[in-house]
Amino acid sequence: MNSTKTYHFVTSEDGAVTVDWVVLTAGLVGLGLAAMAVTSAGVENLSGDIRGELTSMDAGPTFGLAAWAAGAPLYFSQADWDSNRDFFATRDVATNTFGATEALSLAADPGRSDRLYQLDQAGATIAAMTANGEDVGALQAEYDALYAELSSAT
């Protein structure tokens, strides 16, 4: 019964009901404007903070700056490095994160004979992830530490 009255109210075009409908609509518009007035200062402030943070960031690649200065890659030829990086750029984030983590783990194992290969594999994956705009902070730090260790040993 209640929904019948609501339906009749919404569909009715009689004078008094139309006036009620206009008043309700005006009230909703007023509430929307009031909410906008209350939140606009906070949103504007937040957007300013985001703009400031983004403009202060270095947009250049951060991958392996120290490593490239030292003559990376350690195992691959430059062509192999570029080929691997381009391949990894086509894979999804989860696959690349797993692959880089596994390669770094293998490169960290002093008993392995292919540590330089594994490190370059991880480096190419991290380079591809960086080029794709993915967050590689922890992977990059682990790579840099292993690169420093292994490049000084060669």
DRENTORKOL-3810 file (N, C-alpha, C; in nm, 4 decimals):
REM DRENTORKOL-3810
@n.u->0.0818; n.v->-0.1185; n.w->0.0000; ca.u->0.0000; ca.v->0.0000; ca.w->0.0000; c.u->0.0868; c.v->0.1257; c.w->0.0000
@n.u->0.1950; n.v->0.1226; n.w->0.0751; ca.u->0.2835; ca.v->0.2374; ca.w->0.0838; c.u->0.3479; c.v->0.2684; c.w->-0.0509
@n.u->0.3895; n.v->0.1640; n.w->-0.1257; ca.u->0.4526; ca.v->0.1860; ca.w->-0.2550; c.u->0.3521; c.v->0.2405; c.w->-0.3554
@n.u->0.2256; n.v->0.2096; n.w->-0.3412; ca.u->0.1225; ca.v->0.2627; ca.w->-0.4291; c.u->0.1104; c.v->0.4131; c.w->-0.4097
@n.u->0.1149; n.v->0.4574; n.w->-0.2850; ca.u->0.1083; ca.v->0.6008; ca.w->-0.2574; c.u->0.2324; c.v->0.6722; c.w->-0.3120
@n.u->0.3473; n.v->0.6102; n.w->-0.2982; ca.u->0.4712; ca.v->0.6695; ca.w->-0.3492; c.u->0.4647; c.v->0.6787; c.w->-0.5012
@n.u->0.4177; n.v->0.5729; n.w->-0.5664; ca.u->0.4056; ca.v->0.5720; ca.w->-0.7112; c.u->0.3096; c.v->0.6817; c.w->-0.7569
@n.u->0.1976; n.v->0.6928; n.w->-0.6887; ca.u->0.0988; ca.v->0.7957; ca.w->-0.7231; c.u->0.1590; c.v->0.9356; c.w->-0.7052
@n.u->0.2345; n.v->0.9557; n.w->-0.5989; ca.u->0.2960; ca.v->1.0864; ca.w->-0.5737; c.u->0.3956; c.v->1.1220; c.w->-0.6837
@n.u->0.4807; n.v->1.0249; n.w->-0.7221; ca.u->0.5847; ca.v->1.0505; ca.w->-0.8216; c.u->0.5259; c.v->1.0752; c.w->-0.9601
@n.u->0.4178; n.v->1.0042; n.w->-0.9941; ca.u->0.3617; ca.v->1.0156; ca.w->-1.1289; c.u->0.2523; c.v->1.1197; c.w->-1.1410
@n.u->0.2036; n.v->1.1700; n.w->-1.0309; ca.u->0.0939; ca.v->1.2663; ca.w->-1.0341; c.u->0.1411; c.v->1.4004; c.w->-1.0875
@n.u->0.0553; n.v->1.4647; n.w->-1.1683; ca.u->0.0873; ca.v->1.5958; ca.w->-1.2242; c.u->-0.0113; c.v->1.7020; c.w->-1.1773
@n.u->-0.0839; n.v->1.6748; n.w->-1.0725; ca.u->-0.1786; ca.v->1.7713; ca.w->-1.0181; c.u->-0.1027; c.v->1.8852; c.w->-0.9526
@n.u->-0.1673; n.v->2.0003; n.w->-0.9365; ca.u->-0.1055; ca.v->2.1223; ca.w->-0.8883; c.u->-0.0281; c.v->2.1108; c.w->-0.7584
@n.u->-0.0925; n.v->2.0676; n.w->-0.6499; ca.u->-0.0272; ca.v->2.0644; ca.w->-0.5192; c.u->0.0877; c.v->1.9648; c.w->-0.5167
@n.u->0.0716; n.v->1.8499; n.w->-0.5817; ca.u->0.1771; ca.v->1.7487; ca.w->-0.5838; c.u->0.2964; c.v->1.7996; c.w->-0.6643
@n.u->0.2715; n.v->1.8695; n.w->-0.7729; ca.u->0.3794; ca.v->1.9248; ca.w->-0.8543; c.u->0.4603; c.v->2.0258; c.w->-0.7744
@n.u->0.3928; n.v->2.1078; n.w->-0.6983; ca.u->0.4624; ca.v->2.2054; ca.w->-0.6141; c.u->0.5479; c.v->2.1326; c.w->-0.5107
@n.u->0.4927; n.v->2.0284; n.w->-0.4498; ca.u->0.5697; ca.v->1.9494; ca.w->-0.3533; c.u->0.6935; c.v->1.8899; c.w->-0.4197
@n.u->0.6759; n.v->1.8389; n.w->-0.5401; ca.u->0.7874; ca.v->1.7770; ca.w->-0.6128; c.u->0.8965; c.v->1.8805; c.w->-0.6425
@n.u->0.8598; n.v->1.9991; n.w->-0.6815; ca.u->0.9557; ca.v->2.1064; ca.w->-0.7095; c.u->1.0291; c.v->2.1445; c.w->-0.5809
@n.u->0.9570; n.v->2.1530; n.w->-0.4707; ca.u->1.0192; ca.v->2.1872; ca.w->-0.3425; c.u->1.1192; c.v->2.0796; c.w->-0.3008
@n.u->1.0817; n.v->1.9522; n.w->-0.3149; ca.u->1.1735; ca.v->1.8435; ca.w->-0.2804; c.u->1.2986; c.v->1.8463; c.w->-0.3689
@n.u->1.2795; n.v->1.8679; n.w->-0.4974; ca.u->1.3933; ca.v->1.8729; ca.w->-0.5892; c.u->1.4845; c.v->1.9907; c.w->-0.5554
@n.u->1.4267; n.v->2.1051; n.w->-0.5269; ca.u->1.5056; ca.v->2.2224; ca.w->-0.4899; c.u->1.5835; c.v->2.1957; c.w->-0.3604
@n.u->1.5182; n.v->2.1253; n.w->-0.2680; ca.u->1.5874; ca.v->2.0907; ca.w->-0.1432; c.u->1.7070; c.v->2.0006; c.w->-0.1682
@n.u->1.6930; n.v->1.9022; n.w->-0.2581; ca.u->1.8054; ca.v->1.8136; ca.w->-0.2912; c.u->1.9186; c.v->1.8907; c.w->-0.3597
@n.u->1.8840; n.v->1.9823; n.w->-0.4484; ca.u->1.9860; ca.v->2.0648; ca.w->-0.5137; c.u->2.0570; c.v->2.1502; c.w->-0.4087
@n.u->1.9807; n.v->2.2054; n.w->-0.3166; ca.u->2.0408; ca.v->2.2851; ca.w->-0.2090; c.u->2.1354; c.v->2.2035; c.w->-0.1229
@n.u->2.0961; n.v->2.0793; n.w->-0.0894; ca.u->2.1840; ca.v->1.9915; ca.w->-0.0122; c.u->2.3122; c.v->1.9605; c.w->-0.0890
@n.u->2.2995; n.v->1.9388; n.w->-0.2191; ca.u->2.4175; ca.v->1.9119; ca.w->-0.3016; c.u->2.5122; c.v->2.0310; c.w->-0.3035
@n.u->2.4573; n.v->2.1509; n.w->-0.3173; ca.u->2.5407; ca.v->2.2717; ca.w->-0.3160; c.u->2.6061; c.v->2.2929; c.w->-0.1799
@n.u->2.5309; n.v->2.2646; n.w->-0.0729; ca.u->2.5881; ca.v->2.2790; ca.w->0.0615; c.u->2.7016; c.v->2.1803; c.w->0.0829
@n.u->2.6830; n.v->2.0564; n.w->0.0379; ca.u->2.7893; ca.v->1.9562; ca.w->0.0519; c.u->2.9114; c.v->1.9966; c.w->-0.0282
@n.u->2.8896; n.v->2.0508; n.w->-0.1469; ca.u->3.0016; ca.v->2.0958; ca.w->-0.2298; c.u->3.0769; c.v->2.2108; c.w->-0.1612
@n.u->3.0030; n.v->2.3018; n.w->-0.1017; ca.u->3.0669; ca.v->2.4149; ca.w->-0.0345; c.u->3.1516; c.v->2.3688; c.w->0.0840
@n.u->3.1030; n.v->2.2692; n.w->0.1554; ca.u->3.1745; ca.v->2.2192; ca.w->0.2724; c.u->3.3013; c.v->2.1439; c.w->0.2318
@n.u->3.2934; n.v->2.0660; n.w->0.1260; ca.u->3.4069; ca.v->1.9797; ca.w->0.0885; c.u->3.5028; c.v->2.0425; c.w->-0.0114
@n.u->3.4643; n.v->2.1482; n.w->-0.0812; ca.u->3.5490; ca.v->2.2013; ca.w->-0.1885; c.u->3.6826; c.v->2.2531; c.w->-0.1367
@n.u->3.6840; n.v->2.3158; n.w->-0.0211; ca.u->3.8113; ca.v->2.3674; ca.w->0.0319; c.u->3.9079; c.v->2.2533; c.w->0.0629
@n.u->3.8568; n.v->2.1462; n.w->0.1213; ca.u->3.9418; ca.v->2.0314; ca.w->0.1516; c.u->3.9933; c.v->1.9632; c.w->0.0270
@n.u->3.9070; n.v->1.9495; n.w->-0.0740; ca.u->3.9486; ca.v->1.8863; ca.w->-0.1993; c.u->4.0517; c.v->1.9737; c.w->-0.2701
@n.u->4.0301; n.v->2.1035; n.w->-0.2702; ca.u->4.1257; ca.v->2.1953; ca.w->-0.3333; c.u->4.2608; c.v->2.1895; c.w->-0.2619
@n.u->4.2587; n.v->2.1828; n.w->-0.1308; ca.u->4.3818; ca.v->2.1731; ca.w->-0.0533; c.u->4.4548; c.v->2.0423; c.w->-0.0840
@n.u->4.3798; n.v->1.9330; n.w->-0.0889; ca.u->4.4386; ca.v->1.8034; ca.w->-0.1191; c.u->4.4964; c.v->1.8001; c.w->-0.2601
@n.u->4.4251; n.v->1.8568; n.w->-0.3559; ca.u->4.4767; ca.v->1.8579; ca.w->-0.4933; c.u->4.6036; c.v->1.9416; c.w->-0.5021
@n.u->4.6122; n.v->2.0479; n.w->-0.4240; ca.u->4.7356; ca.v->2.1271; ca.w->-0.4199; c.u->4.8520; c.v->2.0476; c.w->-0.3623
@n.u->4.8233; n.v->1.9694; n.w->-0.2574; ca.u->4.9274; ca.v->1.8848; ca.w->-0.1982; c.u->4.9756; c.v->1.7800; c.w->-0.2980
@n.u->4.8818; n.v->1.7196; n.w->-0.3704; ca.u->4.9184; ca.v->1.6182; ca.w->-0.4694; c.u->5.0006; c.v->1.6813; c.w->-0.5812
@n.u->4.9576; n.v->1.7969; n.w->-0.6298; ca.u->5.0323; ca.v->1.8667; ca.w->-0.7342; c.u->5.1742; c.v->1.8982; c.w->-0.6869
@n.u->5.1873; n.v->1.9469; n.w->-0.5655; ca.u->5.3193; ca.v->1.9779; ca.w->-0.5119; c.u->5.4084; c.v->1.8552; c.w->-0.5010
@n.u->5.3502; n.v->1.7457; n.w->-0.4563; ca.u->5.4262; ca.v->1.6210; ca.w->-0.4436; c.u->5.4695; c.v->1.5684; c.w->-0.5796
@n.u->5.3788; n.v->1.5719; n.w->-0.6760; ca.u->5.4125; ca.v->1.5215; ca.w->-0.8089; c.u->5.5160; c.v->1.6089; c.w->-0.8795
@n.u->5.5075; n.v->1.7400; n.w->-0.8629; ca.u->5.6057; ca.v->1.8263; ca.w->-0.9292; c.u->5.7428; c.v->1.8172; c.w->-0.8636
@n.u->5.7483; n.v->1.7765; n.w->-0.7382; ca.u->5.8783; ca.v->1.7632; ca.w->-0.6724; c.u->5.9455; c.v->1.6297; c.w->-0.7024
@n.u->5.8713; n.v->1.5356; n.w->-0.7621; ca.u->5.9274; ca.v->1.4044; ca.w->-0.7924; c.u->6.0114; c.v->1.4105; c.w->-0.9196
@n.u->6.1161; n.v->1.3309; n.w->-0.9215; ca.u->6.1977; ca.v->1.3176; ca.w->-1.0405; c.u->6.1298; c.v->1.2187; c.w->-1.1334
@n.u->6.0959; n.v->1.2630; n.w->-1.2528; ca.u->6.0236; ca.v->1.1764; ca.w->-1.3456; c.u->6.1152; c.v->1.0844; c.w->-1.4241
@n.u->6.2443; n.v->1.1006; n.w->-1.4112; ca.u->6.3381; ca.v->1.0171; ca.w->-1.4851; c.u->6.3470; c.v->0.8789; c.w->-1.4250
@n.u->6.3995; n.v->0.7841; n.w->-1.5019; ca.u->6.4133; ca.v->0.6486; ca.w->-1.4485; c.u->6.5155; c.v->0.6447; c.w->-1.3362
@n.u->6.4835; n.v->0.5682; n.w->-1.2323; ca.u->6.5752; ca.v->0.5572; ca.w->-1.1198; c.u->6.6480; c.v->0.4246; c.w->-1.1204
@n.u->6.6179; n.v->0.3405; n.w->-1.2192; ca.u->6.6751; ca.v->0.2077; ca.w->-1.2193; c.u->6.8248; c.v->0.2123; c.w->-1.2412
@n.u->6.8975; n.v->0.1507; n.w->-1.1524; ca.u->7.0375; ca.v->0.1192; ca.w->-1.1701; c.u->7.1276; c.v->0.2341; c.w->-1.2052
@n.u->7.1042; n.v->0.3531; n.w->-1.1512; ca.u->7.1921; ca.v->0.4650; ca.w->-1.1866; c.u->7.3355; c.v->0.4357; c.w->-1.1464
@n.u->7.3536; n.v->0.3874; n.w->-1.0250; ca.u->7.4890; ca.v->0.3521; ca.w->-0.9810; c.u->7.5403; c.v->0.2331; c.w->-1.0609
@n.u->7.4503; n.v->0.1396; n.w->-1.0898; ca.u->7.4898; ca.v->0.0205; ca.w->-1.1640; c.u->7.5353; c.v->0.0562; c.w->-1.3055
@n.u->7.4622; n.v->0.1427; n.w->-1.3710; ca.u->7.5011; ca.v->0.1795; ca.w->-1.5078; c.u->7.6308; c.v->0.2586; c.w->-1.5078
@n.u->7.6519; n.v->0.3406; n.w->-1.4075; ca.u->7.7775; ca.v->0.4147; ca.w->-1.3986; c.u->7.8945; c.v->0.3189; c.w->-1.3807
@n.u->7.8696; n.v->0.2064; n.w->-1.3144; ca.u->7.9753; ca.v->0.1090; ca.w->-1.2918; c.u->7.9922; c.v->0.0131; c.w->-1.4097
@n.u->7.9042; n.v->0.0222; n.w->-1.5101; ca.u->7.9177; ca.v->-0.0612; ca.w->-1.6289; c.u->7.8279; c.v->-0.1819; c.w->-1.6337
@n.u->7.7060; n.v->-0.1721; n.w->-1.5827; ca.u->7.6115; ca.v->-0.2840; ca.w->-1.5918; c.u->7.5804; c.v->-0.3088; c.w->-1.7376
@n.u->7.5399; n.v->-0.4232; n.w->-1.7746; ca.u->7.5141; ca.v->-0.5428; ca.w->-1.6955; c.u->7.6413; c.v->-0.6215; c.w->-1.6643
@n.u->7.6296; n.v->-0.7109; n.w->-1.5699; ca.u->7.7465; ca.v->-0.7881; ca.w->-1.5269; c.u->7.7657; c.v->-0.9154; c.w->-1.6093
@n.u->7.6565; n.v->-0.9754; n.w->-1.6576; ca.u->7.6645; ca.v->-1.1029; ca.w->-1.7276; c.u->7.6180; c.v->-1.0891; c.w->-1.8726
@n.u->7.5025; n.v->-1.0263; n.w->-1.8926; ca.u->7.4449; ca.v->-1.0134; ca.w->-2.0269; c.u->7.5249; c.v->-0.9174; c.w->-2.1129
@n.u->7.5142; n.v->-0.9371; n.w->-2.2431; ca.u->7.5574; ca.v->-0.8315; ca.w->-2.3342; c.u->7.4503; c.v->-0.7222; c.w->-2.3298
@n.u->7.4827; n.v->-0.6052; n.w->-2.3791; ca.u->7.3838; ca.v->-0.4974; ca.w->-2.3792; c.u->7.2609; c.v->-0.5366; c.w->-2.4619
@n.u->7.2816; n.v->-0.6055; n.w->-2.5725; ca.u->7.1686; ca.v->-0.6483; ca.w->-2.6564; c.u->7.0795; c.v->-0.7479; c.w->-2.5818
@n.u->7.1417; n.v->-0.8422; n.w->-2.5078; ca.u->7.0635; ca.v->-0.9381; ca.w->-2.4291; c.u->6.9851; c.v->-0.8666; c.w->-2.3197
@n.u->7.0500; n.v->-0.7683; n.w->-2.2559; ca.u->6.9840; ca.v->-0.6905; ca.w->-2.1506; c.u->6.8600; c.v->-0.6219; c.w->-2.2070
@n.u->6.8761; n.v->-0.5528; n.w->-2.3196; ca.u->6.7646; ca.v->-0.4806; ca.w->-2.3809; c.u->6.6538; c.v->-0.5768; c.w->-2.4232
@n.u->6.6901; n.v->-0.6905; n.w->-2.4765; ca.u->6.5920; ca.v->-0.7897; ca.w->-2.5187; c.u->6.5124; c.v->-0.8426; c.w->-2.3995
@n.u->6.5809; n.v->-0.8741; n.w->-2.2912; ca.u->6.5122; ca.v->-0.9220; ca.w->-2.1699; c.u->6.4217; c.v->-0.8134; c.w->-2.1120
@n.u->6.4721; n.v->-0.6906; n.w->-2.1060; ca.u->6.3918; ca.v->-0.5804; ca.w->-2.0520; c.u->6.2646; c.v->-0.5625; c.w->-2.1342
@n.u->6.2765; n.v->-0.5674; n.w->-2.2678; ca.u->6.1595; ca.v->-0.5514; ca.w->-2.3545; c.u->6.0606; c.v->-0.6656; c.w->-2.3354
@n.u->6.1111; n.v->-0.7873; n.w->-2.3150; ca.u->6.0228; ca.v->-0.9018; ca.w->-2.2899; c.u->5.9473; c.v->-0.8828; c.w->-2.1583
@n.u->6.0191; n.v->-0.8439; n.w->-2.0528; ca.u->5.9557; ca.v->-0.8284; ca.w->-1.9219; c.u->5.8539; c.v->-0.7141; c.w->-1.9216
@n.u->5.8724; n.v->-0.6167; n.w->-2.0086; ca.u->5.7793; ca.v->-0.5038; ca.w->-2.0150; c.u->5.6406; c.v->-0.5476; c.w->-2.0598
@n.u->5.6297; n.v->-0.6644; n.w->-2.1233; ca.u->5.4996; ca.v->-0.7129; ca.w->-2.1710; c.u->5.4277; c.v->-0.7974; c.w->-2.0669
@n.u->5.4920; n.v->-0.8287; n.w->-1.9550; ca.u->5.4311; ca.v->-0.9158; ca.w->-1.8543; c.u->5.3624; c.v->-0.8330; c.w->-1.7468
@n.u->5.2726; n.v->-0.8979; n.w->-1.6715; ca.u->5.1973; ca.v->-0.8288; ca.w->-1.5681; c.u->5.2828; c.v->-0.8074; c.w->-1.4424
@n.u->5.2344; n.v->-0.7189; n.w->-1.3553; ca.u->5.3086; ca.v->-0.6786; ca.w->-1.2356; c.u->5.3383; c.v->-0.7976; c.w->-1.1445
@n.u->5.2389; n.v->-0.8824; n.w->-1.1203; ca.u->5.2582; ca.v->-0.9948; ca.w->-1.0276; c.u->5.3658; c.v->-1.0896; c.w->-1.0797
@n.u->5.3629; n.v->-1.1196; n.w->-1.2089; ca.u->5.4626; ca.v->-1.2099; ca.w->-1.2671; c.u->5.6016; c.v->-1.1488; c.w->-1.2575
@n.u->5.6130; n.v->-1.0202; n.w->-1.2898; ca.u->5.7436; ca.v->-0.9544; ca.w->-1.2829; c.u->5.7943; c.v->-0.9449; c.w->-1.1399
@n.u->5.7066; n.v->-0.9133; n.w->-1.0458; ca.u->5.7481; ca.v->-0.9032; ca.w->-0.9060; c.u->5.7980; c.v->-1.0388; c.w->-0.8574
@n.u->5.7250; n.v->-1.1450; n.w->-0.8890; ca.u->5.7678; ca.v->-1.2791; ca.w->-0.8498; c.u->5.9013; c.v->-1.3130; c.w->-0.9155
@n.u->5.9148; n.v->-1.2867; n.w->-1.0453; ca.u->6.0373; ca.v->-1.3192; ca.w->-1.1182; c.u->6.1576; c.v->-1.2445; c.w->-1.0641
@n.u->6.1406; n.v->-1.1154; n.w->-1.0381; ca.u->6.2518; ca.v->-1.0354; ca.w->-0.9860; c.u->6.2901; c.v->-1.0809; c.w->-0.8457
@n.u->6.1907; n.v->-1.1099; n.w->-0.7627; ca.u->6.2175; ca.v->-1.1556; ca.w->-0.6264; c.u->6.2923; c.v->-1.2884; c.w->-0.6280
@n.u->6.2481; n.v->-1.3798; n.w->-0.7145; ca.u->6.3142; ca.v->-1.5095; ca.w->-0.7234; c.u->6.4577; c.v->-1.4946; c.w->-0.7753
@n.u->6.4779; n.v->-1.4131; n.w->-0.8787; ca.u->6.6121; ca.v->-1.3939; ca.w->-0.9336; c.u->6.7047; c.v->-1.3292; c.w->-0.8309
@n.u->6.6534; n.v->-1.2335; n.w->-0.7538; ca.u->6.7352; ca.v->-1.1705; ca.w->-0.6497; c.u->6.7714; c.v->-1.2715; c.w->-0.5411
@n.u->6.6762; n.v->-1.3574; n.w->-0.5061; ca.u->6.7026; ca.v->-1.4609; ca.w->-0.4067; c.u->6.8119; c.v->-1.5555; c.w->-0.4550
@n.u->6.8055; n.v->-1.5949; n.w->-0.5808; ca.u->6.9075; ca.v->-1.6840; ca.w->-0.6365; c.u->7.0426; c.v->-1.6134; c.w->-0.6469
@n.u->7.0415; n.v->-1.4859; n.w->-0.6830; ca.u->7.1665; ca.v->-1.4101; ca.w->-0.6939; c.u->7.2321; c.v->-1.3908; c.w->-0.5574
@n.u->7.1519; n.v->-1.3901; n.w->-0.4510; ca.u->7.2050; ca.v->-1.3700; ca.w->-0.3160; c.u->7.2683; c.v->-1.4968; c.w->-0.2589
@n.u->7.2437; n.v->-1.6109; n.w->-0.3228; ca.u->7.2958; ca.v->-1.7383; ca.w->-0.2739; c.u->7.4427; c.v->-1.7538; c.w->-0.3156
@n.u->7.5367; n.v->-1.7464; n.w->-0.2199; ca.u->7.6784; ca.v->-1.7533; ca.w->-0.2556; c.u->7.7210; c.v->-1.8888; c.w->-0.3130
@n.u->7.6393; n.v->-1.9910; n.w->-0.2980; ca.u->7.6738; ca.v->-2.1227; ca.w->-0.3497; c.u->7.6400; c.v->-2.1407; c.w->-0.4977
@n.u->7.5722; n.v->-2.0438; n.w->-0.5563; ca.u->7.5315; ca.v->-2.0567; ca.w->-0.6967; c.u->7.6418; c.v->-2.0065; c.w->-0.7891
@n.u->7.6589; n.v->-2.0743; n.w->-0.9018; ca.u->7.7598; ca.v->-2.0323; ca.w->-0.9997; c.u->7.7038; c.v->-1.9298; c.w->-1.0989
@n.u->7.5700; n.v->-1.9113; n.w->-1.1014; ca.u->7.5086; ca.v->-1.8207; ca.w->-1.1992; c.u->7.4549; c.v->-1.6931; c.w->-1.1332
@n.u->7.5218; n.v->-1.6464; n.w->-1.0306; ca.u->7.4735; ca.v->-1.5294; ca.w->-0.9570; c.u->7.4667; c.v->-1.4048; c.w->-1.0440
@n.u->7.5655; n.v->-1.3827; n.w->-1.1310; ca.u->7.5639; ca.v->-1.2636; ca.w->-1.2165; c.u->7.4486; c.v->-1.2704; c.w->-1.3167
@n.u->7.4239; n.v->-1.3881; n.w->-1.3717; ca.u->7.3122; ca.v->-1.4064; ca.w->-1.4630; c.u->7.1806; c.v->-1.3746; c.w->-1.3921
@n.u->7.1629; n.v->-1.4291; n.w->-1.2715; ca.u->7.0388; ca.v->-1.4063; ca.w->-1.1963; c.u->7.0219; c.v->-1.2584; c.w->-1.1625
@n.u->7.1331; n.v->-1.1933; n.w->-1.1268; ca.u->7.1252; ca.v->-1.0512; ca.w->-1.0938; c.u->7.0851; c.v->-0.9688; c.w->-1.2154
@n.u->7.1436; n.v->-0.9993; n.w->-1.3314; ca.u->7.1059; ca.v->-0.9270; ca.w->-1.4524; c.u->6.9618; c.v->-0.9574; c.w->-1.4929
@n.u->6.9170; n.v->-1.0789; n.w->-1.4694; ca.u->6.7775; ca.v->-1.1147; ca.w->-1.4962; c.u->6.6857; c.v->-1.0284; c.w->-1.4091
@n.u->6.7191; n.v->-1.0159; n.w->-1.2817; ca.u->6.6401; ca.v->-0.9318; ca.w->-1.1910; c.u->6.6478; c.v->-0.7858; c.w->-1.2340
@n.u->6.7675; n.v->-0.7420; n.w->-1.2717; ca.u->6.7840; ca.v->-0.6025; ca.w->-1.3138; c.u->6.7022; c.v->-0.5676; c.w->-1.4362
@n.u->6.6985; n.v->-0.6559; n.w->-1.5338; ca.u->6.6188; ca.v->-0.6307; ca.w->-1.6539; c.u->6.4703; c.v->-0.6268; c.w->-1.6199
@n.u->6.4282; n.v->-0.7125; n.w->-1.5282; ca.u->6.2876; ca.v->-0.7137; ca.w->-1.4862; c.u->6.2533; c.v->-0.5841; c.w->-1.4137
@n.u->6.3403; n.v->-0.5407; n.w->-1.3241; ca.u->6.3165; ca.v->-0.4167; ca.w->-1.2494; c.u->6.3163; c.v->-0.2973; c.w->-1.3445
@n.u->6.4039; n.v->-0.2978; n.w->-1.4449; ca.u->6.4063; ca.v->-0.1889; ca.w->-1.5432; c.u->6.2738; c.v->-0.1823; c.w->-1.6186
@n.u->6.2216; n.v->-0.2984; n.w->-1.6568; ca.u->6.0931; ca.v->-0.3017; ca.w->-1.7275; c.u->5.9806; c.v->-0.2525; c.w->-1.6371
@n.u->5.9823; n.v->-0.2935; n.w->-1.5111; ca.u->5.8784; ca.v->-0.2502; ca.w->-1.4177; c.u->5.8850; c.v->-0.0998; c.w->-1.3959
@n.u->6.0065; n.v->-0.0460; n.w->-1.3855; ca.u->6.0236; ca.v->0.0981; ca.w->-1.3688; c.u->5.9711; c.v->0.1720; c.w->-1.4906
@n.u->6.0034; n.v->0.1225; n.w->-1.6104; ca.u->5.9556; ca.v->0.1852; ca.w->-1.7335; c.u->5.8033; c.v->0.1818; c.w->-1.7430
@n.u->5.7415; n.v->0.0804; n.w->-1.6836; ca.u->5.5953; ca.v->0.0692; ca.w->-1.6833; c.u->5.5311; c.v->0.1495; c.w->-1.5712
@n.u->5.6127; n.v->0.2191; n.w->-1.4908; ca.u->5.5592; ca.v->0.3022; ca.w->-1.3841; c.u->5.5214; c.v->0.2264; c.w->-1.2588
@n.u->5.5740; n.v->0.1059; n.w->-1.2410; ca.u->5.5408; ca.v->0.0254; ca.w->-1.1244; c.u->5.6357; c.v->0.0582; c.w->-1.0091
@n.u->5.5873; n.v->0.0387; n.w->-0.8874; ca.u->5.6670; ca.v->0.0665; ca.w->-0.7680; c.u->5.7677; c.v->-0.0465; c.w->-0.7471
@n.u->5.8958; n.v->-0.0132; n.w->-0.7531; ca.u->6.0013; ca.v->-0.1143; ca.w->-0.7387; c.u->6.0954; c.v->-0.0803; c.w->-0.6235
@n.u->6.0500; n.v->0.0012; n.w->-0.5297; ca.u->6.1360; ca.v->0.0502; ca.w->-0.4228; c.u->6.2162; c.v->-0.0567; c.w->-0.3512
@n.u->6.1500; n.v->-0.1580; n.w->-0.2955; ca.u->6.2196; ca.v->-0.2624; ca.w->-0.2198; c.u->6.3047; c.v->-0.3490; c.w->-0.3116
@n.u->6.2528; n.v->-0.3815; n.w->-0.4297; ca.u->6.3300; ca.v->-0.4613; ca.w->-0.5247; c.u->6.4551; c.v->-0.3854; c.w->-0.5693
@n.u->6.4387; n.v->-0.2546; n.w->-0.5929; ca.u->6.5517; ca.v->-0.1723; ca.w->-0.6371; c.u->6.6600; c.v->-0.1684; c.w->-0.5300
@n.u->6.6203; n.v->-0.1530; n.w->-0.4048; ca.u->6.7175; ca.v->-0.1473; ca.w->-0.2955; c.u->6.7936; c.v->-0.2793; c.w->-0.2836
@n.u->6.7226; n.v->-0.3916; n.w->-0.2947; ca.u->6.7881; ca.v->-0.5221; ca.w->-0.2865; c.u->6.8814; c.v->-0.5423; c.w->-0.4061
@n.u->6.8363; n.v->-0.5008; n.w->-0.5241; ca.u->6.9197; ca.v->-0.5120; ca.w->-0.6444; c.u->7.0476; c.v->-0.4296; c.w->-0.6278
@n.u->7.0330; n.v->-0.3038; n.w->-0.5845; ca.u->7.1501; ca.v->-0.2160; ca.w->-0.5693; c.u->7.2523; c.v->-0.2752; c.w->-0.4723
@n.u->7.2033; n.v->-0.3328; n.w->-0.3615; ca.u->7.2942; ca.v->-0.3921; ca.w->-0.2628; c.u->7.3676; c.v->-0.5126; c.w->-0.3218
@n.u->7.2933; n.v->-0.5995; n.w->-0.3915; ca.u->7.3572; ca.v->-0.7163; ca.w->-0.4534; c.u->7.4513; c.v->-0.6750; c.w->-0.5656
@n.u->7.4131; n.v->-0.5738; n.w->-0.6416; ca.u->7.4991; ca.v->-0.5263; ca.w->-0.7501; c.u->7.6315; c.v->-0.4760; c.w->-0.6936
@n.u->7.6245; n.v->-0.3991; n.w->-0.5855; ca.u->7.7466; ca.v->-0.3471; ca.w->-0.5241; c.u->7.8344; c.v->-0.4626; c.w->-0.4771
@n.u->7.7745; n.v->-0.5639; n.w->-0.4171; ca.u->7.8494; ca.v->-0.6790; ca.w->-0.3680; c.u->7.9131; c.v->-0.7577; c.w->-0.4830
@n.u->7.8330; n.v->-0.7897; n.w->-0.5840; ca.u->7.8808; ca.v->-0.8760; ca.w->-0.6914; c.u->7.9731; c.v->-0.8036; c.w->-0.7890
@n.u->7.9493; n.v->-0.6744; n.w->-0.8127; ca.u->8.0362; ca.v->-0.6024; ca.w->-0.9064; c.u->8.1747; c.v->-0.5803; c.w->-0.8461
@n.u->8.1815; n.v->-0.5688; n.w->-0.7145; ca.u->8.3129; ca.v->-0.5508; ca.w->-0.6521; c.u->8.3895; c.v->-0.6836; c.w->-0.6473
@n.u->8.3172; n.v->-0.7950; n.w->-0.6560; ca.u->8.3818; ca.v->-0.9269; ca.w->-0.6519; c.u->8.4335; c.v->-0.9702; c.w->-0.7891
@n.u->8.3853; n.v->-0.9042; n.w->-0.8949; ca.u->8.4274; ca.v->-0.9472; ca.w->-1.0300; c.u->8.5484; c.v->-0.8710; c.w->-1.0783
END
